[in-house]
């Protein structure tokens, strides 16, 4: 009995201790431990380059019902990609994929308590998609691999070479065919040159779009690759990926008339080549550094300006990559250019010149109009051209239709949003210096300010600052201006 009473007393003491009896302030050991949340990251299996991808962490959960915070990071992406996250602290984050390849993202989910976080990782593949219609890539044919020594030799033999530069890289040249539009706005197959510097694997390069001057022989089109010392090859040997549109009327579109000084088809030929070659480069893993430069002289300066304006007004992804533009001696103010050509005719052909007065040209007789048209075409394009030129701009001028010239040809009266460097010679009689000064004035009046500048050509001592004399100084100017901003050369 005594033994049973001892056990009963011990049981009572234990029970009282468990209940905090005796006024002793005990500790509750039944508090549940925190459980970390479950992170769940999701993304589409595939995405398209330049498309928006949504990373979804909304399926993440917490067994304790705690509020969750989210933190997304990109933990892997293809070489050359600059893709960045938006809304990285929300359950759903987004990014625009910019390079073909595999992307990896990691989601960190936290409930704000000790040991209260977890991660989940997801990967997806981005693929390049070819455009349908204008800008569609059709084919790329290798033309020639050109060593740096060959390029140097070509420059040494060409007394009129436009460069004082030492090639650094061998260049692989391709002829690319693609879809664009002609002077009537109809789809047409066109061609262009792509010159790629040979750099180590995964090395980046800026992209330079070169617009050529007026040419009257098919063999001078960029994709003919007639001269190894021509600008596209030399520029590529300095480290740029160079694209050079043949324009409609040259190359594979030789049977079509060239839309001379018509802004829309001129710009389309260049922008559509940009789009087609970007797709091809994504597939071939030819990487660029998201820098785009535009340049050209004479008609090339005009096409450069038309391209810049069209890029700025459009939604192309190339627009956000444009860094700097150099336009040399271009007829941006087409009316002023035609007025100067008319003045030259009046000086050279006095009998006809008496009849040629701007504002009264629509009153010319048929024979005089035909004669004036032929002379204007010759002054603009030279004699014996192998290329057929659309005479639309000259016909508009002879009809005194300044409204048509302004709407379909002029490219001088607007406000660029990236730096534009104009270059022109004061003694230029092919394209008047007034084209440059009126462009500078109009763009600044539109609010461009110091983004647009004009540099006068300084030719060799004893030479006038004329159209042909300023080609070499122009190219030196181009290399200096682009060299200030270009990376990865």
C-alpha positions as CSV (number, residue, x, y, z in Angstrom):
1,X,0.0,0.0,0.0
2,X,2.8,2.4,0.8
3,X,4.4,1.7,-2.6
4,X,1.1,2.5,-4.4
5,X,0.7,5.8,-2.5
6,X,4.3,6.8,-3.6
7,X,3.5,6.1,-7.2
8,X,0.3,8.1,-7.0
9,X,2.1,11.1,-5.5
10,X,4.7,11.0,-8.2
11,X,2.0,11.0,-10.9
12,X,0.4,14.0,-9.3
13,X,3.7,16.0,-9.3
14,X,4.2,15.2,-12.9
15,X,0.7,16.2,-13.8
16,X,1.0,19.5,-11.9
17,X,4.3,20.3,-13.6
18,X,2.9,19.6,-17.0
19,X,0.0,22.0,-16.3
20,X,2.2,24.7,-14.9
21,X,0.8,24.0,-11.4
22,X,2.2,25.5,-8.3
23,X,2.4,29.0,-9.9
24,X,5.7,28.1,-11.6
25,X,5.3,30.0,-15.0
26,X,6.2,27.1,-17.4
27,X,7.1,27.1,-21.2
28,X,4.7,25.9,-23.9
29,X,6.6,23.4,-26.0
30,X,3.7,22.7,-28.4
31,X,4.4,25.8,-30.8
32,X,4.6,24.5,-34.4
33,X,7.9,25.0,-36.3
34,X,7.9,27.2,-39.5
35,X,7.9,25.3,-42.8
36,X,9.7,27.0,-45.8
37,X,7.5,27.8,-48.8
38,X,7.5,25.7,-51.9
39,X,8.9,27.7,-54.9
40,X,7.5,26.8,-58.4
41,X,8.9,28.6,-61.5
42,X,7.3,28.1,-64.9
43,X,8.0,29.4,-68.4
44,X,7.0,28.3,-72.0
45,X,9.2,25.6,-73.4
46,X,10.1,27.7,-76.4
47,X,9.9,31.4,-77.3
48,X,10.7,33.6,-80.3
49,X,13.5,36.0,-80.5
50,X,12.3,39.6,-79.9
51,X,9.2,38.2,-78.2
52,X,8.0,38.7,-74.6
53,X,8.4,35.8,-72.2
54,X,6.5,35.5,-69.0
55,X,8.1,33.8,-66.0
56,X,5.3,32.5,-63.7
57,X,5.9,31.8,-60.0
58,X,2.2,32.1,-59.0
59,X,2.0,28.4,-58.3
60,X,4.4,28.8,-55.3
61,X,2.8,28.1,-52.0
62,X,3.3,28.1,-48.2
63,X,1.8,25.4,-45.9
64,X,1.6,27.9,-43.0
65,X,-0.4,30.4,-45.1
66,X,2.3,33.1,-44.9
67,X,2.5,36.0,-47.4
68,X,5.3,35.4,-49.9
69,X,7.8,37.6,-51.6
70,X,9.4,36.9,-55.0
71,X,12.8,37.6,-56.5
72,X,13.6,36.5,-60.1
73,X,17.1,36.5,-61.6
74,X,18.4,35.4,-65.0
75,X,21.0,32.9,-64.2
76,X,21.9,31.9,-67.8
77,X,21.5,33.3,-71.3
78,X,23.2,33.0,-74.7
79,X,26.4,34.9,-75.6
80,X,25.5,38.4,-76.8
81,X,22.2,38.6,-75.0
82,X,21.4,41.8,-73.0
83,X,17.9,40.6,-72.0
84,X,16.8,42.0,-68.6
85,X,13.9,41.3,-66.4
86,X,10.9,43.5,-65.8
87,X,8.7,43.1,-62.6
88,X,11.4,40.9,-61.1
89,X,9.9,41.2,-57.6
90,X,6.4,40.0,-58.6
91,X,5.0,36.5,-59.0
92,X,5.1,37.0,-62.8
93,X,8.2,38.6,-64.3
94,X,8.8,39.3,-68.0
95,X,11.7,39.7,-70.4
96,X,12.3,40.2,-74.1
97,X,14.6,37.6,-75.5
98,X,17.0,39.1,-77.9
99,X,19.3,36.2,-79.0
100,X,18.5,32.7,-80.0
101,X,19.5,30.0,-77.5
102,X,18.8,28.7,-74.0
103,X,17.8,31.0,-71.1
104,X,17.7,30.0,-67.4
105,X,15.8,31.9,-64.7
106,X,15.8,31.3,-60.9
107,X,12.9,32.2,-58.6
108,X,13.6,32.8,-54.9
109,X,10.4,32.7,-52.7
110,X,10.4,33.8,-49.1
111,X,7.9,34.1,-46.3
112,X,10.1,36.5,-44.3
113,X,10.9,34.1,-41.5
114,X,14.2,32.4,-40.5
115,X,14.9,29.5,-42.9
116,X,11.7,30.6,-44.8
117,X,12.9,30.6,-48.4
118,X,13.2,28.3,-51.3
119,X,14.2,28.4,-55.0
120,X,13.1,27.0,-58.2
121,X,14.8,27.1,-61.6
122,X,13.3,27.0,-65.1
123,X,14.9,27.0,-68.6
124,X,13.4,27.7,-72.0
125,X,14.7,27.9,-75.6
126,X,14.4,31.0,-77.8
127,X,14.3,30.5,-81.5
128,X,14.7,32.9,-84.4
129,X,11.7,33.3,-86.7
130,X,11.9,34.4,-90.2
131,X,9.7,37.4,-91.2
132,X,7.0,36.7,-93.8
133,X,6.9,39.5,-96.5
134,X,9.2,42.5,-96.6
135,X,12.3,41.7,-94.5
136,X,12.0,37.9,-95.2
137,X,15.3,36.2,-95.5
138,X,15.6,34.0,-98.6
139,X,19.2,32.9,-99.1
140,X,22.8,33.6,-98.3
141,X,25.6,32.6,-100.7
142,X,29.3,32.8,-99.6
143,X,31.2,34.9,-102.1
144,X,34.8,35.0,-100.8
145,X,36.9,34.9,-97.8
146,X,39.3,37.9,-97.9
147,X,42.4,38.0,-95.8
148,X,43.5,41.2,-94.1
149,X,46.6,41.1,-96.4
150,X,44.5,41.0,-99.5
151,X,42.5,44.0,-98.3
152,X,45.7,45.9,-97.5
153,X,47.0,45.1,-101.0
154,X,43.8,46.3,-102.6
155,X,44.0,49.6,-100.8
156,X,47.6,50.1,-101.7
157,X,46.8,49.6,-105.4
158,X,43.8,52.0,-105.4
159,X,45.0,55.5,-105.5
160,X,41.4,56.7,-104.7
161,X,40.9,54.4,-101.8
162,X,38.6,56.1,-99.3
163,X,40.5,54.9,-96.2
164,X,43.6,55.5,-94.2
165,X,43.1,52.3,-92.2
166,X,45.0,49.1,-91.4
167,X,42.8,46.0,-91.7
168,X,42.7,43.9,-88.6
169,X,40.5,40.9,-89.6
170,X,39.9,38.6,-92.5
171,X,36.4,39.1,-93.9
172,X,33.9,36.5,-95.1
173,X,31.5,38.1,-97.7
174,X,28.0,36.8,-98.5
175,X,25.3,37.7,-101.0
176,X,22.0,37.8,-99.2
177,X,18.6,37.7,-101.0
178,X,15.5,38.9,-99.3
179,X,12.1,40.5,-99.9
180,X,11.5,44.2,-100.0
181,X,9.3,46.6,-102.0
182,X,9.9,48.4,-105.3
183,X,9.0,51.9,-106.4
184,X,5.4,51.0,-106.8
185,X,5.1,49.4,-103.4
186,X,5.1,45.8,-104.7
187,X,7.1,43.0,-103.2
188,X,10.3,42.2,-105.0
189,X,13.3,40.0,-104.4
190,X,16.4,42.1,-103.7
191,X,20.0,41.5,-102.8
192,X,22.8,42.9,-100.7
193,X,26.2,42.2,-99.3
194,X,27.0,41.1,-95.8
195,X,30.6,41.3,-94.7
196,X,31.5,39.5,-91.4
197,X,34.9,40.0,-89.7
198,X,36.5,36.7,-88.6
199,X,36.8,36.9,-84.8
200,X,37.0,34.3,-82.1
201,X,33.9,32.3,-81.2
202,X,31.2,34.2,-79.4
203,X,33.0,37.6,-80.0
204,X,30.7,40.5,-80.5
205,X,30.7,43.2,-83.3
206,X,28.8,46.4,-83.9
207,X,26.6,46.5,-87.1
208,X,27.2,49.1,-89.7
209,X,24.8,49.7,-92.6
210,X,26.6,51.2,-95.6
211,X,24.5,52.9,-98.3
212,X,26.2,53.3,-101.6
213,X,26.3,56.4,-103.8
214,X,24.6,56.5,-107.3
215,X,26.1,53.9,-109.6
216,X,25.3,53.3,-113.2
217,X,26.9,49.9,-113.7
218,X,25.6,46.6,-112.3
219,X,29.1,45.4,-111.6
220,X,29.5,48.2,-109.0
221,X,26.6,47.0,-106.8
222,X,27.9,45.9,-103.4
223,X,27.0,42.2,-103.7
224,X,29.0,42.0,-107.0
225,X,32.1,42.4,-104.7
226,X,34.1,43.7,-107.7
227,X,36.7,45.6,-105.6
228,X,38.2,44.2,-102.4
229,X,39.1,47.8,-101.3
230,X,35.5,49.0,-101.4
231,X,34.0,50.4,-98.1
232,X,31.9,47.4,-97.0
233,X,35.0,45.1,-97.0
234,X,37.4,47.6,-95.5
235,X,34.9,48.6,-92.7
236,X,34.3,44.9,-91.9
237,X,38.1,44.3,-91.7
238,X,38.1,47.0,-88.9
239,X,35.7,44.9,-86.8
240,X,32.2,45.9,-88.0
241,X,29.5,43.5,-89.3
242,X,28.7,45.4,-92.5
243,X,25.5,45.2,-94.5
244,X,25.1,47.0,-97.8
245,X,21.9,46.9,-99.8
246,X,22.3,46.8,-103.6
247,X,19.0,48.8,-103.7
248,X,16.1,47.8,-106.1
249,X,17.3,48.0,-109.7
250,X,20.7,46.4,-108.9
251,X,21.8,42.9,-108.1
252,X,19.1,40.3,-108.4
253,X,16.5,43.0,-109.0
254,X,18.3,44.5,-112.0
255,X,15.3,44.2,-114.2
256,X,13.3,46.6,-112.1
257,X,13.7,50.4,-112.3
258,X,15.7,52.0,-109.4
259,X,13.4,54.3,-107.3
260,X,15.8,57.2,-107.4
261,X,15.3,59.7,-104.6
262,X,12.1,58.1,-103.4
263,X,12.3,57.9,-99.7
264,X,10.0,55.0,-98.8
265,X,11.4,52.3,-101.1
266,X,14.9,53.5,-100.5
267,X,14.5,53.1,-96.7
268,X,12.7,49.7,-97.1
269,X,15.6,48.2,-99.2
270,X,17.9,48.9,-96.2
271,X,15.6,48.1,-93.3
272,X,14.4,44.9,-94.9
273,X,18.0,43.8,-95.4
274,X,18.7,44.6,-91.7
275,X,15.7,42.4,-90.7
276,X,16.6,39.5,-93.1
277,X,20.3,39.4,-92.1
278,X,19.5,39.6,-88.4
279,X,17.5,36.4,-88.7
280,X,20.2,34.8,-90.7
281,X,22.9,35.9,-88.2
282,X,20.8,34.5,-85.3
283,X,20.6,31.1,-87.0
284,X,24.3,31.2,-87.9
285,X,25.3,32.4,-84.4
286,X,27.0,35.6,-85.8
287,X,26.8,37.8,-82.8
288,X,26.4,41.6,-82.7
289,X,26.6,43.9,-79.7
290,X,23.3,45.7,-80.2
291,X,25.0,48.8,-81.7
292,X,23.9,50.0,-85.2
293,X,25.6,52.7,-87.3
294,X,24.4,54.2,-90.5
295,X,26.4,56.0,-93.2
296,X,26.5,56.8,-96.9
297,X,27.7,59.5,-99.3
298,X,25.7,61.4,-102.0
299,X,22.7,59.2,-102.8
300,X,24.0,57.0,-100.0
301,X,23.7,60.0,-97.7
302,X,20.1,60.5,-98.9
303,X,19.2,56.8,-98.3
304,X,20.9,56.9,-94.9
305,X,18.7,59.8,-93.9
306,X,15.6,58.2,-95.3
307,X,16.4,55.0,-93.4
308,X,17.0,56.8,-90.2
309,X,13.7,58.6,-90.4
310,X,11.8,55.4,-91.2
311,X,13.5,53.6,-88.3
312,X,12.6,56.3,-85.9
313,X,9.0,56.4,-87.1
314,X,8.5,52.6,-87.0
315,X,8.5,49.8,-84.5
316,X,11.5,47.8,-85.8
317,X,13.8,46.4,-83.2
318,X,16.7,48.0,-85.0
319,X,15.4,51.4,-83.9
320,X,16.5,50.9,-80.3
321,X,20.0,49.8,-81.4
322,X,20.8,52.8,-83.5
323,X,23.8,54.7,-82.0
324,X,25.0,57.2,-84.5
325,X,24.5,58.4,-88.1
326,X,26.9,60.1,-90.5
327,X,25.5,61.4,-93.8
328,X,27.7,62.9,-96.4
329,X,26.8,65.3,-99.2
330,X,23.2,63.9,-99.6
331,X,20.3,65.6,-101.4
332,X,18.1,65.5,-98.3
333,X,16.4,68.7,-99.5
334,X,15.5,67.4,-103.0
335,X,13.9,70.6,-104.2
336,X,17.0,72.6,-103.5
337,X,19.1,70.0,-105.2
338,X,17.0,70.1,-108.3
339,X,17.1,73.9,-108.4
340,X,20.9,73.7,-108.5
341,X,20.9,71.2,-111.3
342,X,18.4,73.4,-113.2
343,X,20.8,76.4,-112.7
344,X,23.6,74.4,-114.2
345,X,21.5,73.6,-117.3
346,X,20.7,77.3,-117.6
347,X,24.4,78.1,-117.6
348,X,25.3,75.4,-120.0
349,X,22.4,75.7,-122.5
350,X,21.5,79.3,-122.6
351,X,18.6,79.0,-125.2
352,X,16.9,76.4,-123.2
353,X,17.9,78.1,-120.0
354,X,15.8,81.1,-120.8
355,X,12.7,78.8,-120.5
356,X,13.7,77.0,-117.3
357,X,12.4,78.9,-114.3
358,X,11.3,77.1,-111.1
359,X,7.6,77.6,-110.6
360,X,7.0,78.0,-114.3
361,X,8.3,74.6,-115.5
362,X,4.8,73.2,-115.9
363,X,4.3,75.5,-118.8
364,X,7.1,74.0,-120.9
365,X,6.2,72.6,-124.3
366,X,6.5,68.9,-124.8
367,X,9.8,69.1,-126.7
368,X,11.4,71.5,-124.2
369,X,10.1,69.3,-121.3
370,X,11.6,66.2,-122.8
371,X,14.9,68.0,-123.4
372,X,15.0,69.3,-119.8
373,X,14.1,65.9,-118.5
374,X,17.0,64.3,-120.4
375,X,19.4,66.9,-119.2
376,X,18.4,66.6,-115.6
377,X,18.6,62.8,-115.8
378,X,22.1,63.1,-117.3
379,X,23.3,65.5,-114.6
380,X,21.9,63.3,-111.9
381,X,22.9,59.9,-113.2
382,X,25.6,60.4,-115.9
383,X,25.6,59.0,-119.5
384,X,25.4,55.4,-120.6
385,X,23.8,54.0,-117.4
386,X,23.2,50.2,-117.4
387,X,20.5,50.8,-114.8
388,X,17.0,52.0,-115.4
389,X,16.0,54.9,-113.1
390,X,12.5,55.8,-112.2
391,X,12.1,59.5,-113.3
392,X,9.3,60.2,-110.7
393,X,11.3,62.9,-108.8
394,X,12.3,64.7,-112.0
395,X,8.8,64.5,-113.4
396,X,7.4,66.0,-110.1
397,X,10.0,68.8,-110.4
398,X,9.2,69.6,-114.0
399,X,5.5,69.7,-113.1
400,X,6.3,72.2,-110.3
401,X,4.8,69.7,-107.9
402,X,6.6,70.6,-104.7
403,X,4.0,68.9,-102.6
404,X,4.8,65.6,-104.2
405,X,8.5,66.2,-103.8
406,X,8.0,67.0,-100.1
407,X,5.9,63.9,-99.4
408,X,7.7,61.3,-101.5
409,X,11.3,62.5,-101.7
410,X,12.4,65.1,-99.1
411,X,14.0,63.8,-95.9
412,X,15.4,66.9,-94.3
413,X,12.5,68.4,-92.2
414,X,12.2,66.2,-89.0
415,X,13.9,65.8,-85.6
416,X,16.3,62.9,-85.2
417,X,16.5,61.3,-81.7
418,X,20.1,60.0,-82.0
419,X,23.2,62.0,-83.1
420,X,23.5,62.9,-86.8
421,X,26.7,64.2,-88.2
422,X,26.3,65.9,-91.6
423,X,29.3,66.3,-93.8
424,X,29.4,68.5,-96.9
425,X,31.7,70.6,-99.1
426,X,30.9,74.2,-99.7
427,X,31.9,74.0,-103.4
428,X,29.7,71.0,-104.2
429,X,27.9,71.6,-107.4
430,X,26.5,68.1,-107.7
431,X,24.5,68.3,-104.4
432,X,24.3,71.9,-103.1
433,X,25.8,72.8,-99.7
434,X,22.4,74.3,-99.2
435,X,21.0,70.8,-98.8
436,X,23.1,70.4,-95.7
437,X,22.6,73.8,-94.2
438,X,18.8,73.7,-94.7
439,X,18.7,70.3,-93.1
440,X,20.6,71.5,-90.1
441,X,18.4,74.5,-89.7
442,X,15.1,72.5,-90.2
443,X,16.1,69.7,-87.7
444,X,17.2,72.2,-85.0
445,X,14.0,74.1,-85.5
446,X,12.1,70.8,-84.9
447,X,13.9,70.4,-81.5
448,X,16.9,68.3,-82.5
449,X,19.4,70.8,-81.0
450,X,23.0,69.8,-80.9
451,X,22.2,66.2,-81.8
452,X,22.6,67.3,-85.4
453,X,25.8,68.9,-86.5
454,X,27.4,70.0,-89.8
455,X,31.1,69.6,-90.5
456,X,32.6,71.3,-93.6
457,X,34.8,69.2,-95.9
458,X,38.5,70.3,-95.9
459,X,39.9,68.9,-99.2
460,X,43.5,68.6,-100.2
461,X,45.4,71.9,-100.5
462,X,44.6,73.6,-103.8
463,X,41.4,71.6,-104.4
464,X,37.8,72.9,-104.2
465,X,35.6,71.3,-101.6
466,X,33.6,69.7,-104.4
467,X,31.5,66.5,-104.5
468,X,34.2,64.1,-105.6
469,X,37.0,65.9,-103.8
470,X,35.3,65.4,-100.4
471,X,34.9,61.6,-100.6
472,X,38.2,60.8,-99.0
473,X,37.8,63.4,-96.2
474,X,34.3,62.1,-95.6
475,X,35.6,58.5,-95.0
476,X,38.2,59.8,-92.5
477,X,35.4,61.6,-90.8
478,X,33.2,58.5,-90.7
479,X,36.0,56.4,-89.1
480,X,36.6,59.1,-86.4
481,X,32.9,59.6,-85.5
482,X,32.0,55.9,-85.4
483,X,35.3,55.1,-83.6
484,X,34.2,57.4,-80.7
485,X,31.2,55.2,-80.0
486,X,31.7,51.8,-81.4
487,X,32.6,48.9,-79.0
488,X,34.0,45.5,-79.6
489,X,36.0,46.3,-82.7
